[in-house]
Amino acid sequence: MNNFRIAKTIIVFSSLSYLSVSFLRNYNSPENIEKRCILKFEKDFKNNLEKSHEEWNKILDLADKNYLKCMGISQY
């Protein structure tokens, strides 16, 4: 009976470890990082009609910098 408990414990811990590694690998994939960054900064790209052209360019520059920062790309 003691051997069964040890085997069950090993199986549970190894299963949890495998699921954790799989989740982290999927969560940190470049495609998923890009999707999260796009959703996070998508609201910055919405054009409001009452904004001037210069103000709109500043908003786009800020959103672009934030997106690159989110993606982990170094800025010049």
N, C-alpha and C positions, 0 to 999 in steps of 0.2 A: 504494500500500500504506500509505503514511503517513496519507493521508486516512481510510482505513478504521479505523486505530488511533485516530485523533482522534475519529471519529464513535462508535466503540465506547466510548471513555472517557466521552464526553459522555452517552451513553445510560445507561451504568452509574451515573454520578453523579446524573443526574436521576431515575433510577428509585429509587435509595436515598434521595434527598431526599424524593420523593413518598411512599414507604413510611414514612419516619420521621415526616413531618407527619401522615399518616393515622393512624398508631399513636398519636401523642401526642394528637391530637384525640379519638380514641375513648377512650383511657385517661383523659383528663381530663374526659369528659362528666359532667354532674351525675348521671346514672343510675348510671354505673359507680363514681363516688365514693361514692354512697349505698350501693351494694351492698358495697363494700369496708369502709365504716365499720360497717355492720350486722354483717357477718361478724366484724369485729375485736372488737366489743364485745358480741356475742351471748352470750358466756359469762357476762358480768356480770348478765344478766337471768334466768339460770336460778335458780329458787327452790329453796333447800334447806330441807327440812322442819324441821331443827333450829335454824334461825335465828329470832330473835325478830322481832316486827313492827317495832320501832324500828330494829334492825340492818338489816332488809330494806329499810326506807325509806332509810337512809343509802346502802346499796348501789345502789339505784335512782337516787338523786340523783347519785351519783358517775358511774354509767354514763351518765346523761343528759348531764352536763357533758362527759364524754369524747366522747360521740357528737357533740354540738354543736361541740366543738373540732375533731374530725376532719372534720366537714362544712365547717368554715371559717365558721360562723355566730358572730357576736360575742355574747358573753353580757352581760347587763345588769349 
